[in-house]
Each structure stands twice: as structure tokens, then as C-alpha cells.
Amino acid sequence: MVNNFIKLLDKRGCEHLIRGILFDKDDTLLDLAKMWREPLEKTAKRLLFLCGEESEGAHICLMRACGFDGDTLIPESPVVTGTNEDIFAAWLAKMDELGLPTPNDEIMKEARRHYRENVNAADCIEPVEECTAGVLRELKARGLKLGVATSDVYETTCICLKRLGVFDCFDMILSADRVASPKPDPDGAIKFSEYCNLPLDQIAMVGDSQNDMRFAANSGIHGIYYDRRFRTGRLPEGAERSIVTMRELLWD
């Protein structure tokens, strides 16, 4: 008989049985920078063009505002932890700071349409690790309930998971437009708990950002910090342990 759980040993040495796992999407399941940079660059340029501004300096400022400093992804920036609307809010605030014209409703409608089309047409959707699909399928085969908790929208999330070949691994997709309030508010975890008939203390959240771990703490679930680059060597608030590869989820 296959056990429908994995064991989590937390930082205090306590063991917990985990029967459900929520995964962040960007930079946990798929490579964030490879997918998002080009659509954001195109949309930022389009937004500036519609406002009569085409300078490279303004474009660089908008990219930094959403989370890209050249080739470097800025930790805890809107593209890392926020929703699509958080990205647009960061752009509007930066445009106001630069003294650029405020986009009217028609311009914002066109910018959002342009953004959605470019994101959904992105062709650089790649897994963070080659082992990710295999780990998800093994967890599913063991009988665990799996979900995605993301700040992205449902349509784009489904497209990404299908291109990664893992859409069928998940019992529930908790995107920002499918919950009352996105991460770090606990709504997604509560919905997953109720849908899968699992107590919150048998659910873990696997994610690469401090926002994911705040979500775990706010929800009363176990935070597993995905620190594949071993950036700090420290656990962020809300994390009970860290992993550097998805394979560690299969180690009892």
C-alpha cells in the first residue's frame, strides 16, 4: 500500500505528515525570467508609446519598477510576488514619478490587452529543474493532493502548466482571480483545505519567495522554502525548512 503522505522534518526537529502540497508557479515550477522578461519589455514599450514617450531611459525605469534590473531579477519585486495589477500599479507610479502623462482608460485597456496576448504567447516556458515533472508525478502517484497557489491569473497559469506537461498533476489551481485575496492572504490555502478535505496542518506550501512563506504562516500551513540558488542560507519568516532541489520532497 502506498502512503498518501510525505514526512516533513522542521527546523525544530519535529516531524509532520504532509498530505497536500501547494506550489508557487513562477521560479518554483517554471523559470520566471525566461518567461516574463520579453512580454514585460514589449508591454512597457507599448504603454510608453501610447503615452507619447519612447525613450530608452523611461523603458529601463519601468522595467526596474516591475522587477528587472538589466538581466537581474529583483527579489520580492512586483513580478516576483505581485499580481498583474501590481505590475501595472508599479508602472503607473513610476510614470508619475518621471512626470510622464497619465494613461487614460483606453490606453490602459490597450496595454492590458497587449500584455495578456504577449504573456499567453510566450514561448520560453521552461521548468526550473528538469526533475520537476517527475517529482510531481511521483507525489501524485503516492496519493498526495497537489495545487498551485499563484499571483498570476487562471488563463495564463493553465497555459504554462500545459506547456510544462504537468497540468494533470494538480487537483486545484488557486490563481489570483480565483480567490478572494491572493497571497499572502490565506484564502487560497483555506479553499484547498476544504476542497481536498485536509486539515491545514497537513498541507505544505513550496515557494521561492518571502511572500510564499508569509502566505504559509498566515494560513497555518507548513512553509517549505525553495532555495535552489542557496541565496541566504537562512530561512525566511514562515519557513519551516528549505530545499535546494524538488527531489528533496521525495526523501522521507
DRENVOSE-918694 format. One record per residue (C-alpha): residue number from 1; residue in three letters; chain; x, z, y. Coordinates in steps of 0.1 Angstrom, whole numbers, plus 5000, padded with zeros to 4 digits. Example, Ala and Ser with C-alpha at 12.3 -4.5 7.8 and 13.67 -1.06 7.14 Angstrom:
# DRENVOSE-918694
<r 1,"Ala","A",<5123,5078,4955>>
<r 2,"Ser","A",<5137,5071,4989>>
This chain:
# DRENVOSE-918694
<r 1,"Met","A",<5000,5000,5000>>
<r 2,"Val","A",<5014,4990,5034>>
<r 3,"Asn","A",<5014,5018,5060>>
<r 4,"Asn","A",<4995,5008,5091>>
<r 5,"Phe","A",<5019,5026,5115>>
<r 6,"Ile","A",<5055,5028,5127>>
<r 7,"Lys","A",<5073,5060,5135>>
<r 8,"Leu","A",<5085,5069,5170>>
<r 9,"Leu","A",<5112,5094,5175>>
<r 10,"Asp","A",<5110,5105,5211>>
<r 11,"Lys","A",<5138,5119,5233>>
<r 12,"Arg","A",<5130,5154,5223>>
<r 13,"Gly","A",<5134,5146,5186>>
<r 14,"Cys","A",<5096,5147,5179>>
<r 15,"Glu","A",<5082,5122,5155>>
<r 16,"His","A",<5049,5103,5163>>
<r 17,"Leu","A",<5029,5079,5142>>
<r 18,"Ile","A",<5021,5047,5162>>
<r 19,"Arg","A",<4992,5026,5150>>
<r 20,"Gly","A",<4987,5004,5181>>
<r 21,"Ile","A",<5012,4988,5205>>
<r 22,"Leu","A",<5006,4972,5239>>
<r 23,"Phe","A",<5033,4948,5251>>
<r 24,"Asp","A",<5041,4937,5286>>
<r 25,"Lys","A",<5043,4899,5288>>
<r 26,"Asp","A",<5070,4889,5313>>
<r 27,"Asp","A",<5106,4898,5304>>
<r 28,"Thr","A",<5093,4916,5273>>
<r 29,"Leu","A",<5077,4887,5253>>
<r 30,"Leu","A",<5089,4858,5274>>
<r 31,"Asp","A",<5117,4851,5298>>
<r 32,"Leu","A",<5103,4858,5333>>
<r 33,"Ala","A",<5129,4840,5354>>
<r 34,"Lys","A",<5128,4808,5334>>
<r 35,"Met","A",<5090,4805,5336>>
<r 36,"Trp","A",<5082,4818,5371>>
<r 37,"Arg","A",<5110,4806,5394>>
<r 38,"Glu","A",<5101,4769,5396>>
<r 39,"Pro","A",<5063,4774,5401>>
<r 40,"Leu","A",<5070,4800,5428>>
<r 41,"Glu","A",<5095,4778,5446>>
<r 42,"Lys","A",<5071,4750,5446>>
<r 43,"Thr","A",<5042,4771,5458>>
<r 44,"Ala","A",<5063,4788,5485>>
<r 45,"Lys","A",<5073,4754,5499>>
<r 46,"Arg","A",<5037,4742,5498>>
<r 47,"Leu","A",<5025,4772,5516>>
<r 48,"Leu","A",<5051,4769,5543>>
<r 49,"Phe","A",<5045,4731,5546>>
<r 50,"Leu","A",<5007,4737,5551>>
<r 51,"Cys","A",<5016,4761,5579>>
<r 52,"Gly","A",<5039,4736,5596>>
<r 53,"Glu","A",<5072,4753,5585>>
<r 54,"Glu","A",<5097,4735,5563>>
<r 55,"Ser","A",<5130,4754,5570>>
<r 56,"Glu","A",<5151,4764,5540>>
<r 57,"Gly","A",<5157,4798,5556>>
<r 58,"Ala","A",<5119,4806,5556>>
<r 59,"His","A",<5117,4794,5520>>
<r 60,"Ile","A",<5146,4817,5510>>
<r 61,"Cys","A",<5129,4846,5527>>
<r 62,"Leu","A",<5096,4840,5508>>
<r 63,"Met","A",<5115,4838,5475>>
<r 64,"Arg","A",<5132,4871,5482>>
<r 65,"Ala","A",<5098,4887,5492>>
<r 66,"Cys","A",<5083,4878,5458>>
<r 67,"Gly","A",<5114,4888,5438>>
<r 68,"Phe","A",<5141,4861,5436>>
<r 69,"Asp","A",<5174,4866,5455>>
<r 70,"Gly","A",<5190,4832,5446>>
<r 71,"Asp","A",<5195,4833,5409>>
<r 72,"Thr","A",<5190,4871,5407>>
<r 73,"Leu","A",<5157,4886,5398>>
<r 74,"Ile","A",<5149,4917,5419>>
<r 75,"Pro","A",<5139,4947,5398>>
<r 76,"Glu","A",<5104,4961,5405>>
<r 77,"Ser","A",<5096,4933,5429>>
<r 78,"Pro","A",<5061,4917,5430>>
<r 79,"Val","A",<5069,4890,5404>>
<r 80,"Val","A",<5082,4917,5380>>
<r 81,"Thr","A",<5055,4944,5384>>
<r 82,"Gly","A",<5027,4929,5406>>
<r 83,"Thr","A",<4997,4907,5402>>
<r 84,"Asn","A",<4994,4871,5415>>
<r 85,"Glu","A",<4977,4885,5446>>
<r 86,"Asp","A",<5006,4910,5451>>
<r 87,"Ile","A",<5029,4879,5453>>
<r 88,"Phe","A",<5007,4862,5479>>
<r 89,"Ala","A",<5004,4895,5499>>
<r 90,"Ala","A",<5043,4898,5499>>
<r 91,"Trp","A",<5045,4862,5512>>
<r 92,"Leu","A",<5019,4868,5540>>
<r 93,"Ala","A",<5037,4899,5551>>
<r 94,"Lys","A",<5070,4881,5552>>
<r 95,"Met","A",<5055,4852,5572>>
<r 96,"Asp","A",<5040,4876,5597>>
<r 97,"Glu","A",<5074,4893,5600>>
<r 98,"Leu","A",<5091,4859,5606>>
<r 99,"Gly","A",<5065,4851,5633>>
<r 100,"Leu","A",<5051,4822,5614>>
<r 101,"Pro","A",<5014,4810,5618>>
<r 102,"Thr","A",<4989,4830,5597>>
<r 103,"Pro","A",<4974,4807,5570>>
<r 104,"Asn","A",<4937,4802,5573>>
<r 105,"Asp","A",<4913,4804,5543>>
<r 106,"Glu","A",<4915,4767,5535>>
<r 107,"Ile","A",<4953,4769,5534>>
<r 108,"Met","A",<4953,4799,5511>>
<r 109,"Lys","A",<4928,4783,5488>>
<r 110,"Glu","A",<4950,4752,5485>>
<r 111,"Ala","A",<4981,4774,5480>>
<r 112,"Arg","A",<4964,4794,5452>>
<r 113,"Arg","A",<4953,4761,5435>>
<r 114,"His","A",<4988,4747,5438>>
<r 115,"Tyr","A",<5002,4780,5424>>
<r 116,"Arg","A",<4978,4781,5394>>
<r 117,"Glu","A",<4984,4745,5385>>
<r 118,"Asn","A",<5022,4749,5386>>
<r 119,"Val","A",<5022,4781,5366>>
<r 120,"Asn","A",<4999,4767,5339>>
<r 121,"Ala","A",<5020,4736,5337>>
<r 122,"Ala","A",<5053,4755,5334>>
<r 123,"Asp","A",<5075,4740,5306>>
<r 124,"Cys","A",<5101,4767,5305>>
<r 125,"Ile","A",<5082,4792,5284>>
<r 126,"Glu","A",<5108,4808,5261>>
<r 127,"Pro","A",<5109,4841,5242>>
<r 128,"Val","A",<5132,4868,5255>>
<r 129,"Glu","A",<5145,4871,5219>>
<r 130,"Glu","A",<5143,4847,5190>>
<r 131,"Cys","A",<5132,4875,5168>>
<r 132,"Thr","A",<5102,4884,5189>>
<r 133,"Ala","A",<5076,4863,5169>>
<r 134,"Gly","A",<5089,4875,5136>>
<r 135,"Val","A",<5087,4912,5147>>
<r 136,"Leu","A",<5051,4907,5160>>
<r 137,"Arg","A",<5041,4891,5127>>
<r 138,"Glu","A",<5057,4919,5107>>
<r 139,"Leu","A",<5039,4946,5128>>
<r 140,"Lys","A",<5006,4927,5123>>
<r 141,"Ala","A",<5012,4924,5086>>
<r 142,"Arg","A",<5018,4962,5084>>
<r 143,"Gly","A",<4983,4967,5098>>
<r 144,"Leu","A",<4991,4977,5134>>
<r 145,"Lys","A",<4968,4968,5162>>
<r 146,"Leu","A",<4986,4948,5189>>
<r 147,"Gly","A",<4977,4940,5225>>
<r 148,"Val","A",<4991,4926,5257>>
<r 149,"Ala","A",<4989,4945,5290>>
<r 150,"Thr","A",<5000,4923,5318>>
<r 151,"Ser","A",<4996,4919,5355>>
<r 152,"Asp","A",<4991,4882,5350>>
<r 153,"Val","A",<4957,4865,5347>>
<r 154,"Tyr","A",<4940,4858,5314>>
<r 155,"Glu","A",<4942,4820,5315>>
<r 156,"Thr","A",<4979,4819,5321>>
<r 157,"Thr","A",<4986,4847,5296>>
<r 158,"Cys","A",<4968,4828,5268>>
<r 159,"Ile","A",<4987,4796,5276>>
<r 160,"Cys","A",<5020,4815,5274>>
<r 161,"Leu","A",<5012,4832,5242>>
<r 162,"Lys","A",<5001,4800,5225>>
<r 163,"Arg","A",<5032,4782,5236>>
<r 164,"Leu","A",<5053,4811,5222>>
<r 165,"Gly","A",<5033,4807,5190>>
<r 166,"Val","A",<5021,4843,5189>>
<r 167,"Phe","A",<4986,4842,5203>>
<r 168,"Asp","A",<4971,4850,5169>>
<r 169,"Cys","A",<4992,4882,5166>>
<r 170,"Phe","A",<4971,4900,5193>>
<r 171,"Asp","A",<4938,4918,5189>>
<r 172,"Met","A",<4933,4921,5227>>
<r 173,"Ile","A",<4946,4907,5259>>
<r 174,"Leu","A",<4944,4930,5289>>
<r 175,"Ser","A",<4952,4909,5319>>
<r 176,"Ala","A",<4948,4920,5355>>
<r 177,"Asp","A",<4915,4901,5357>>
<r 178,"Arg","A",<4901,4917,5326>>
<r 179,"Val","A",<4905,4953,5336>>
<r 180,"Ala","A",<4890,4974,5364>>
<r 181,"Ser","A",<4925,4982,5378>>
<r 182,"Pro","A",<4958,4967,5365>>
<r 183,"Lys","A",<4990,4986,5355>>
<r 184,"Pro","A",<5000,5013,5363>>
<r 185,"Asp","A",<4963,5025,5362>>
<r 186,"Pro","A",<4952,5035,5327>>
<r 187,"Asp","A",<4921,5012,5324>>
<r 188,"Gly","A",<4938,4987,5300>>
<r 189,"Ala","A",<4950,5014,5276>>
<r 190,"Ile","A",<4916,5031,5276>>
<r 191,"Lys","A",<4899,4997,5268>>
<r 192,"Phe","A",<4925,4990,5240>>
<r 193,"Ser","A",<4920,5025,5226>>
<r 194,"Glu","A",<4882,5021,5224>>
<r 195,"Tyr","A",<4883,4986,5211>>
<r 196,"Cys","A",<4907,4994,5183>>
<r 197,"Asn","A",<4892,5029,5176>>
<r 198,"Leu","A",<4926,5045,5181>>
<r 199,"Pro","A",<4934,5078,5199>>
<r 200,"Leu","A",<4956,5073,5229>>
<r 201,"Asp","A",<4984,5094,5213>>
<r 202,"Gln","A",<4987,5068,5185>>
<r 203,"Ile","A",<4994,5040,5210>>
<r 204,"Ala","A",<5027,5029,5225>>
<r 205,"Met","A",<5035,5006,5255>>
<r 206,"Val","A",<5066,4984,5252>>
<r 207,"Gly","A",<5078,4971,5285>>
<r 208,"Asp","A",<5108,4963,5306>>
<r 209,"Ser","A",<5098,4978,5340>>
<r 210,"Gln","A",<5093,5012,5355>>
<r 211,"Asn","A",<5058,5001,5362>>
<r 212,"Asp","A",<5051,4997,5325>>
<r 213,"Met","A",<5064,5033,5319>>
<r 214,"Arg","A",<5043,5047,5347>>
<r 215,"Phe","A",<5013,5029,5330>>
<r 216,"Ala","A",<5022,5047,5297>>
<r 217,"Ala","A",<5025,5081,5315>>
<r 218,"Asn","A",<4992,5076,5334>>
<r 219,"Ser","A",<4974,5066,5302>>
<r 220,"Gly","A",<4986,5093,5279>>
<r 221,"Ile","A",<5003,5068,5255>>
<r 222,"His","A",<5039,5066,5244>>
<r 223,"Gly","A",<5063,5047,5266>>
<r 224,"Ile","A",<5090,5025,5249>>
<r 225,"Tyr","A",<5114,5011,5275>>
<r 226,"Tyr","A",<5127,4977,5265>>
<r 227,"Asp","A",<5162,4978,5280>>
<r 228,"Arg","A",<5177,4947,5264>>
<r 229,"Arg","A",<5204,4945,5292>>
<r 230,"Phe","A",<5212,4982,5289>>
<r 231,"Arg","A",<5209,4983,5327>>
<r 232,"Thr","A",<5210,5020,5334>>
<r 233,"Gly","A",<5215,5040,5302>>
<r 234,"Arg","A",<5187,5063,5314>>
<r 235,"Leu","A",<5151,5065,5306>>
<r 236,"Pro","A",<5127,5058,5335>>
<r 237,"Glu","A",<5099,5083,5341>>
<r 238,"Gly","A",<5072,5079,5315>>
<r 239,"Ala","A",<5095,5065,5288>>
<r 240,"Glu","A",<5100,5085,5256>>
<r 241,"Arg","A",<5127,5062,5241>>
<r 242,"Ser","A",<5144,5029,5247>>
<r 243,"Ile","A",<5151,4999,5226>>
<r 244,"Val","A",<5176,4970,5232>>
<r 245,"Thr","A",<5160,4946,5207>>
<r 246,"Met","A",<5125,4942,5194>>
<r 247,"Arg","A",<5139,4946,5159>>
<r 248,"Glu","A",<5141,4984,5165>>
<r 249,"Leu","A",<5103,4986,5164>>
<r 250,"Leu","A",<5106,4979,5126>>
<r 251,"Trp","A",<5131,5007,5120>>
<r 252,"Asp","A",<5113,5037,5106>>
